[in-house]
Amino acid sequence: CTMAEALRITRAGFGFSGKTLVHTEELVVNTGEVVVLSGRNGSGKSTLLRSICGLQPLMQGSLKISDREIASLQPEERATRVSIVLTGRPQLTGIDAATLVGMGRFPHHDIQAAAGNDARVVSALQAVGMEAFSNRDTSTLSDGEMQKVMIARALCQGTPLLLLDEPAAFLDHEARIELMALLRRLADTMQRAVLFSSHDLAIALTAADLHWQLKDGTILAHRLK
């Protein structure tokens, strides 16, 4: 598989309300790579992830996703290039896992998949080991199961770049190890670039190719593999 550039950040500033929290020089992530982002609470991890997927504007600099400047992308087009799984469980009732996963196809106007009855939905659920749960009401799922369904929805979105904000926050030790193996597998088998924040570096680093350490308002990039 040939690696393609999924993300390039150049001399960028990230923050909100006119205040810059993080400055970067040059950071690159290729498809098939897993990056773990670490840093203290309040250091700007969530701000960085939200800015990369366009939920917050850049303060300065350049951010390209698949060779396109993020500021030039319409929201719908952006949603075909980058997906994000946020911390915390979405409060949903009366929706089964397959329908939720199918919602990832909305940016593609894929009505069939949005109804949860499409090969892409099935393969996304299979990729995270949740195909047996496709008809289950999401309110009956455990936190770990729900997390996998949300990752499946992001996979169904078909984006080369997948972001996760503290994906292991509410999981027990065993589920965290399982999640890291899953993220590694998705990067390897589906050629996605995966960038996630984590407080549990001991486990997170087992899956990662790169470690972005957020420290004193800058990002130190360490290549692990």
N, C-alpha and C positions, 0 to 999 in steps of 0.2 A: 504494500500500500504506500502510495506517495503521500508525504505530509504536505498539507497546505497551511498557509498562515491563517489562523482563525482570528487572532487579535493582535493589534500593534498599538501601543500607547507611546506617544512621543511628547516629552516636555509638557506634561499635563498637570493641571491643578484640579483637585476634587474637594468639594465642600458644599455648603448650603448657606442660605441667608447672607450671601456676600462674604462669608468667611471660609478661607481655604484651609482644609485639614491636612491634606496630603499632596505632596509634589512628587512627580516621577520624572525620570530621564527617559530611558527607552526600555520598554518591556515588550516581549513577544511571546505568544503562545501559539503552538502549531496543533493541528488536528492530531488526535491520538495521544496528546499529552495531558497529564493530570497535574494541576497546580494547587498547593495548599497555601492559604493566606492566613497568617497568624498575627496577633497583636493584642495589646491590652483592650479592655472594654473602653469604648469612647475614642479609640485611636483612629477610627474612620473605615473599618472593614466594611460595614454595611453601606456606608456612603459610596465607597469605591465600587462595590458590586451593583448598587442601584444606578450609579452613573454609567457603568459599562453597558447596562441593558437599557439605558435611555430614560429611566424613571426620574433621574435628576440631570440637569444640564452640566456639562463640564464648565469649570471656572475659566480654564485656559487650555491651550495646547490642542493636540490631535489625538483622536481615538478612532481607529479603523477596525471594522469587523468584516472579515473576508474582503479586504482591500477597498472597502467603501467607508468614507467618513461618516460616523454615526449621525452627526448633525444634519447630513444631507438626506437621511432616510426618513420616509414617512413611517408613522407608528406600525402600520400593517406590514410594511417591508422589513422593518427592524425585527418584527416578531417572527420572520422567517429565517433570521440569522442568529438570534440569541434568545435563549429562554432562561427563566430563573425560577428556582424553588425557594420560596422565602421561609424564614423560621416561623414556627408556630403552626398550629393545625387550623386549616380553614373550617369554619363552622357551617357544615352542610347537612341537610336532611332530605330524604326522599330522592336521592340520586345514587345510582349504582356506579360501581367502579368503572365499568366500560364507558358509560356516558361521560363521566368526568374526564377520563383519558382522551376520549374523542374530541373534547372541547379544545384540545391542543391543535386541532386542524382548522380552527376558525380563521386564522390569518390566510389560509390557502383557499378559503371558500369551499371547503370540502364537506358538503352537507351530509353525505353518506357516513363519513367518519364521525362527524359531530353527533350523529345519532347513536354512536357507539357500536355500529355494526359494520366494521370494515377490517380488512386484513391488517392495516397499519395499527389499529387499536389492539388487535390480537397479538401482533408481534411485539408491540411495546410492553404489553402485560407479560408476555412470555420472557422478554429480556430482563424483567425485574423479578421473575418467579411468582407472578400474581395471577396467572391465567385462570386458576381455579376459583378466584374471587370475583370474576368479572360481573356476575349478577348480584353480588352482595351490596347492600345499602352501605354507603361509606360511613355512616354514623356508627355502624357496628364493628368497624375495623379498629385494631390496636394502633397506637402511635406509629410503631414500626411499619405496620402494613400500610397505613395511610401515607407515610413518607414514600414508600415504594410506588404507590399509585400516583402520587404527585410527580415523582421522577418519570414514571411511564408517560404521564401527560406531557411533560417537557420533551421526552423522546419523540412522542407522536407529533410534536410541533416541527420536528425534522430539522432543527437548527444545528449548524456545525459547532456552535459554542453553547455550553450548558453551565450555568452558574447556580451555586447552592449556598445559601446563607446559613451557616451553623447547622448543617443537615443532621448532625448526630446529637444535637442539644438535649433532646428528650428521650434518647434511646439508652437502654442498658448496655453493659460492656459487650455482651455477645452480639447484640444487634449492631453496635458500632463497627465491630470487626467485619461483620457480614456486609454492612453498607460500604465500607472501604473496598472490599473485594469486588462489590458490584460496580462501583465507580471506575475501578481499574479495568474491569472487564468491558464496560461500555466504551471506554476510551480505546481499548485494544480492538474490540470486535466491530464496533460501529464507527470507528475513526472520528469520535467526537473530541473536542477540546473541553476539558472539565476543569472548572475553577471553583474551589469551595473554601469557605472560611471555617476554622476549627480552633477550639481551645485545647483539644486533646491531641497534642502533637505526636505523642508516642505511637498512637494508632494511625493518625493521619499520614505520617511520613512513610508508612509501609506501602501506601498506594501511590505516592507522589513522584513525579519526575523533577518538579521544581518546588521550591519553598520561597514564597514571597513574605518577607518579614516586615511588618509595618512598625517602624520605630522612629520616634522623634519627627514625625511628619514626612518621612520618606519611606520608600520601599526598597529593601535590600533583597536582591534576587539571588538565590543559591541553587545551582543545578545539582541534583542528587544522583541522577542516572545519565 
